[in-house]
Amino acid sequence: MKKIHNPIHVYETPITYTVTLTAENGYCPPAVDSKTLIVSDYPLVNLGNDTSFCTNFNAAFSLKNLANIGGTYLWNDGSVGKNLSVSAAGVYYVTVTNNGCSNADTINIARDCYINIPNVFTPNADGLNNCFFSTNLLTAGLTSFKMRIFNRWGNEVFYTTNLNSKGWDGNYGNKPQPIGTYIYQIDIIMKNGERGSYHGNVTLIR
């Protein structure tokens, strides 16, 4: 048997071993010690594929380890339950520890329902920001949409219920409208049933 000083052995297969160590110094009788060694595998952690959903909705989205194993859980917000309820977009991760071994997984939750309303547009035919509030560019997850725009005298200069509206091009009756501030009223319904009403001002600049 080969003699080794300060022996180290790495066990790679996760099973239970009976380890025996024999030590001798050439003068005293050999000393023998045995111990049962349990080698555990890294726990399986799978939060699933990156996904998107309507944020700010009534029923929170539940994250869980699809591998469904035991152990202790630690989420990025400090919670320790097996599930994590989220209602906002972001990157979430969990670390699972089992028998002293830890493993982790991360999932990215993207927004699938949103509306972003600008406060200025420039219909000057330069190909940039020529229309006010294009739903294709500034929203997602709409099932109903209505937009009305009024000038400073309260006259309606634009109206649409088109879910794929390109927005207001700054014209009324095929005539360019003057530089100034206009009032918008936007009513929407998201695919999660959430309703929204938005009122404000937008500035037309040429």
C-alpha positions as CSV (number, residue, x, y, z in Angstrom):
1,M,0.0,0.0,0.0
2,K,1.3,3.4,-1.0
3,K,2.1,5.7,1.9
4,I,1.0,9.4,1.6
5,H,1.8,12.3,3.8
6,N,-1.2,14.6,4.6
7,P,-3.6,12.6,2.4
8,I,-6.5,14.3,0.7
9,H,-9.2,12.5,-1.3
10,V,-12.0,14.0,-3.3
11,Y,-15.2,12.0,-3.5
12,E,-17.2,13.0,-6.6
13,T,-20.0,10.4,-6.6
14,P,-22.9,11.4,-4.2
15,I,-23.2,8.2,-2.1
16,T,-22.4,7.0,1.5
17,Y,-18.8,5.9,2.0
18,T,-17.0,4.1,4.8
19,V,-13.6,5.8,5.0
20,T,-10.7,4.1,6.8
21,L,-7.4,5.9,7.5
22,T,-4.3,4.1,8.7
23,A,-1.5,6.3,10.1
24,E,2.0,5.2,11.1
25,N,5.3,6.8,11.8
26,G,7.7,3.9,11.6
27,Y,8.1,3.7,15.4
28,C,4.7,3.1,16.9
29,P,2.1,0.6,15.9
30,P,-0.3,1.8,13.2
31,A,-3.4,3.8,14.2
32,V,-6.6,3.0,12.4
33,D,-9.8,5.1,12.3
34,S,-13.0,4.6,10.3
35,K,-15.8,7.0,9.6
36,T,-19.0,7.0,7.6
37,L,-19.0,9.8,5.1
38,I,-22.1,11.0,3.3
39,V,-21.4,12.8,0.0
40,S,-24.4,14.8,-1.2
41,D,-25.0,16.1,-4.7
42,Y,-25.7,19.7,-5.5
43,P,-29.5,20.4,-5.2
44,L,-31.4,20.8,-8.4
45,V,-32.8,24.3,-8.9
46,N,-34.9,25.3,-11.8
47,L,-37.1,28.5,-11.8
48,G,-38.1,27.9,-15.5
49,N,-37.6,30.0,-18.5
50,D,-37.5,33.8,-18.6
51,T,-41.1,35.1,-19.0
52,S,-43.2,38.2,-19.1
53,F,-46.6,39.0,-17.6
54,C,-48.7,42.0,-16.7
55,T,-47.2,43.9,-13.8
56,N,-49.3,45.7,-11.2
57,F,-52.0,43.1,-11.5
58,N,-54.3,41.8,-8.9
59,A,-53.0,38.2,-8.5
60,A,-49.3,38.0,-8.0
61,F,-47.1,35.7,-10.1
62,S,-45.7,32.8,-8.0
63,L,-42.1,31.7,-8.5
64,K,-41.0,28.2,-7.4
65,N,-38.3,25.6,-7.8
66,L,-39.7,23.3,-10.5
67,A,-37.3,20.6,-9.4
68,N,-39.4,20.4,-6.2
69,I,-36.7,19.2,-3.8
70,G,-36.2,19.7,-0.1
71,G,-33.6,21.9,1.6
72,T,-33.6,25.5,2.7
73,Y,-34.5,28.4,0.4
74,L,-33.1,31.9,0.2
75,W,-34.6,34.4,-2.3
76,N,-33.0,37.6,-3.4
77,D,-35.4,39.6,-1.2
78,G,-34.3,37.7,1.9
79,S,-37.4,35.5,2.2
80,V,-37.0,31.8,2.9
81,G,-40.2,30.2,1.7
82,K,-40.4,27.7,-1.2
83,N,-42.4,30.1,-3.3
84,L,-42.0,33.8,-4.0
85,S,-44.9,36.0,-5.1
86,V,-43.9,38.9,-7.4
87,S,-45.9,41.7,-9.0
88,A,-43.2,43.7,-10.7
89,A,-40.7,43.2,-13.5
90,G,-37.1,42.3,-12.5
91,V,-34.5,39.7,-12.1
92,Y,-35.2,37.2,-9.3
93,Y,-33.0,34.4,-8.0
94,V,-33.1,31.7,-5.3
95,T,-30.3,29.7,-3.5
96,V,-31.2,26.2,-2.3
97,T,-29.1,24.5,0.3
98,N,-29.4,20.8,1.1
99,N,-27.0,18.8,3.3
100,G,-24.5,21.6,3.2
101,C,-24.5,21.8,-0.6
102,S,-25.9,24.9,-2.4
103,N,-27.1,25.7,-5.9
104,A,-28.9,28.7,-7.4
105,D,-31.0,29.7,-10.4
106,T,-32.1,33.1,-11.8
107,I,-35.2,34.1,-13.8
108,N,-35.9,37.4,-15.6
109,I,-39.5,38.7,-15.5
110,A,-40.3,41.3,-18.1
111,R,-43.2,43.7,-18.4
112,D,-45.9,42.5,-20.7
113,C,-48.5,45.3,-20.0
114,Y,-47.4,48.9,-19.9
115,I,-48.1,52.4,-21.2
116,N,-45.6,55.2,-21.7
117,I,-46.9,58.6,-22.6
118,P,-44.5,61.3,-23.9
119,N,-45.0,65.0,-23.2
120,V,-43.7,66.4,-26.5
121,F,-43.6,65.4,-30.2
122,T,-42.2,67.0,-33.4
123,P,-44.3,66.4,-36.5
124,N,-41.7,68.0,-38.9
125,A,-41.3,65.0,-41.3
126,D,-37.8,64.2,-40.2
127,G,-38.7,60.6,-39.4
128,L,-38.1,61.1,-35.6
129,N,-40.9,61.5,-33.1
130,N,-43.3,62.6,-35.8
131,C,-46.5,61.3,-34.1
132,F,-47.8,61.6,-30.6
133,F,-48.3,58.3,-28.8
134,S,-47.9,55.4,-31.2
135,T,-49.4,52.4,-29.5
136,N,-47.1,50.0,-31.3
137,L,-44.1,51.7,-29.7
138,L,-45.3,52.8,-26.4
139,T,-47.7,50.2,-25.1
140,A,-48.0,46.4,-24.7
141,G,-50.9,44.2,-23.6
142,L,-53.8,46.4,-24.6
143,T,-57.2,45.0,-25.4
144,S,-59.0,48.3,-25.5
145,F,-57.8,51.8,-26.4
146,K,-59.4,55.2,-26.9
147,M,-57.5,58.5,-27.3
148,R,-58.9,62.0,-27.8
149,I,-56.9,65.2,-28.3
150,F,-58.1,68.7,-27.8
151,N,-56.7,72.1,-28.7
152,R,-56.5,75.0,-26.3
153,W,-60.1,76.1,-27.1
154,G,-61.5,72.6,-26.3
155,N,-62.0,71.5,-29.9
156,E,-61.3,67.8,-30.6
157,V,-58.5,67.5,-33.2
158,F,-57.9,63.8,-33.0
159,Y,-59.8,60.6,-32.0
160,T,-59.0,56.9,-32.4
161,T,-59.9,53.6,-30.9
162,N,-57.4,51.7,-33.0
163,L,-55.2,49.3,-30.9
164,N,-52.5,49.7,-33.5
165,S,-52.7,53.4,-33.9
166,K,-49.7,55.3,-35.2
167,G,-50.8,58.2,-33.0
168,W,-51.6,61.8,-33.9
169,D,-49.5,63.3,-36.7
170,G,-50.2,66.9,-35.7
171,N,-52.8,67.5,-38.4
172,Y,-56.5,68.3,-38.3
173,G,-58.6,68.3,-41.4
174,N,-55.3,67.6,-43.4
175,K,-54.0,70.9,-42.0
176,P,-50.9,71.2,-39.8
177,Q,-51.9,72.4,-36.4
178,P,-49.9,75.3,-34.7
179,I,-47.1,74.9,-32.2
180,G,-48.5,74.8,-28.7
181,T,-49.9,72.7,-25.9
182,Y,-52.7,70.2,-26.5
183,I,-54.8,68.1,-24.0
184,Y,-55.1,64.3,-24.3
185,Q,-57.5,61.9,-22.8
186,I,-56.5,58.2,-23.0
187,D,-58.5,55.3,-21.7
188,I,-57.2,51.7,-21.8
189,I,-57.9,48.2,-20.7
190,M,-55.0,45.7,-20.3
191,K,-55.3,42.0,-21.0
192,N,-55.2,41.3,-17.3
193,G,-58.4,43.4,-16.9
194,E,-56.8,46.4,-15.4
195,R,-58.2,49.7,-16.6
196,G,-56.5,53.1,-16.8
197,S,-57.5,56.6,-17.6
198,Y,-54.8,59.2,-18.4
199,H,-55.2,63.0,-18.8
200,G,-52.5,65.5,-19.5
201,N,-50.8,67.9,-21.8
202,V,-48.5,67.3,-24.8
203,T,-46.5,70.0,-26.5
204,L,-46.4,70.1,-30.3
205,I,-43.1,71.5,-31.7
206,R,-42.1,71.9,-35.3
